[in-house]
Amino acid sequence: MAEAKNVLGTDLEVCCTSPMTGFYRDGFCSTGAYDMGMHVVCAQVTAEFLEFTKSRGNDLSTPFPEYNFPGLKPGDRWCLCASRWQEALEAGVAPPVVLTATHARALEVCNLEDLKKHAFSAEC
């Protein structure tokens, strides 16, 4: 099986392991047949984004221990749905992304130039 690629065409890197992110909760923004939301954009969430996504029906800041979800705070990295990141971009609240940890399938929804304009790199 081929290694997953990021939006830059290189091997997909870890997004974050604290909190443990990814559809498969392995730290990577990998995707597969069961990932209907395509959780492929590695983002560092901001307060503005968390409020935005909560207003759209996806509260990422409230902990849900029963699902082993700690709740996110500004500065946490998380694998976002590509469509939600695009929606946030259009609303002017797109969080910064880690290009090397953003899966190539994000390009099915998001423009590479937009992702690059919101790119940053920092240790998790």
C-alpha positions as CSV (number, residue, x, y, z in Angstrom):
1,M,0.0,0.0,0.0
2,A,1.4,3.4,-1.0
3,E,2.1,6.0,1.7
4,A,-0.4,8.8,2.0
5,K,0.7,12.1,0.4
6,N,0.2,15.6,1.5
7,V,-0.9,18.6,-0.5
8,L,2.7,19.3,-1.5
9,G,3.1,15.8,-2.9
10,T,5.4,14.4,-0.2
11,D,4.7,11.9,2.5
12,L,1.9,12.9,4.9
13,E,3.4,13.9,8.2
14,V,1.8,13.7,11.7
15,C,-0.6,16.5,12.5
16,C,-0.8,16.1,16.3
17,T,-0.8,13.5,19.0
18,S,-1.7,15.8,21.9
19,P,-4.6,15.9,21.6
20,M,-4.7,12.8,19.4
21,T,-6.3,13.8,16.2
22,G,-7.3,12.2,12.9
23,F,-10.3,10.3,11.8
24,Y,-8.5,7.1,12.9
25,R,-7.1,8.9,16.0
26,D,-3.5,8.1,15.0
27,G,-2.3,11.6,14.7
28,F,-2.5,11.8,10.9
29,C,-5.1,13.5,8.7
30,S,-5.6,10.2,6.8
31,T,-8.9,9.4,5.2
32,G,-10.8,6.3,4.0
33,A,-14.1,4.9,2.9
34,Y,-15.7,5.5,6.3
35,D,-14.6,9.1,6.7
36,M,-17.6,10.8,5.2
37,G,-16.4,14.2,6.4
38,M,-13.0,13.9,4.8
39,H,-11.0,15.0,8.0
40,V,-7.9,15.9,6.0
41,V,-6.9,19.5,6.8
42,C,-4.4,19.8,9.6
43,A,-5.2,23.1,11.3
44,Q,-4.2,25.0,14.4
45,V,-7.6,26.0,15.7
46,T,-8.3,29.6,16.7
47,A,-11.0,31.0,19.0
48,E,-12.7,32.6,16.0
49,F,-12.8,29.2,14.2
50,L,-14.1,27.4,17.2
51,E,-16.9,29.9,17.6
52,F,-17.7,29.6,13.9
53,T,-17.8,25.9,13.8
54,K,-19.9,25.8,16.9
55,S,-22.4,28.2,15.3
56,R,-22.5,25.7,12.4
57,G,-23.5,22.8,14.6
58,N,-20.1,21.3,15.3
59,D,-18.9,22.1,18.8
60,L,-15.2,21.3,19.0
61,S,-14.5,23.1,22.3
62,T,-16.7,21.1,24.6
63,P,-15.2,17.9,26.0
64,F,-17.0,14.6,25.3
65,P,-15.3,12.0,27.6
66,E,-17.6,9.3,26.4
67,Y,-16.0,9.6,23.0
68,N,-12.5,10.2,24.4
69,F,-12.7,13.8,23.1
70,P,-11.0,16.4,25.3
71,G,-12.4,19.5,23.7
72,L,-10.2,21.8,21.8
73,K,-8.7,25.2,22.8
74,P,-7.1,27.8,20.6
75,G,-3.7,26.6,19.5
76,D,-4.6,22.9,19.4
77,R,-4.0,21.1,16.1
78,W,-6.9,19.1,14.7
79,C,-7.8,17.3,11.5
80,L,-10.7,19.3,10.1
81,C,-13.2,18.4,7.4
82,A,-12.0,20.0,4.2
83,S,-15.5,21.4,3.5
84,R,-15.6,23.0,7.0
85,W,-12.2,24.6,6.5
86,Q,-13.3,25.9,3.1
87,E,-16.5,27.2,4.6
88,A,-14.5,29.0,7.3
89,L,-12.2,30.5,4.6
90,E,-15.3,31.9,2.8
91,A,-16.5,33.4,6.2
92,G,-13.1,34.9,6.9
93,V,-12.2,32.7,9.9
94,A,-10.1,29.9,8.4
95,P,-7.5,28.7,10.8
96,P,-3.8,28.3,9.9
97,V,-2.9,24.9,8.3
98,V,0.1,22.7,8.3
99,L,0.7,21.8,4.7
100,T,3.0,18.8,5.3
101,A,0.3,17.2,7.5
102,T,-2.7,18.1,5.3
103,H,-3.8,15.1,3.1
104,A,-3.7,15.5,-0.7
105,R,-7.4,14.8,-0.8
106,A,-8.0,18.3,0.7
107,L,-7.4,19.5,-2.9
108,E,-10.7,18.0,-3.9
109,V,-12.4,20.8,-1.9
110,C,-9.7,23.4,-1.2
111,N,-7.5,25.4,-3.4
112,L,-3.7,24.9,-2.9
113,E,-3.1,28.6,-3.1
114,D,-5.7,29.3,-0.4
115,L,-4.1,26.7,1.8
116,K,-0.6,28.1,1.2
117,K,-1.9,31.6,2.2
118,H,-2.9,30.1,5.6
119,A,0.2,27.9,6.0
120,F,2.4,27.8,9.1
121,S,4.8,25.3,10.6
122,A,5.4,24.8,14.3
123,E,6.0,21.9,16.6
124,C,2.8,20.3,18.0
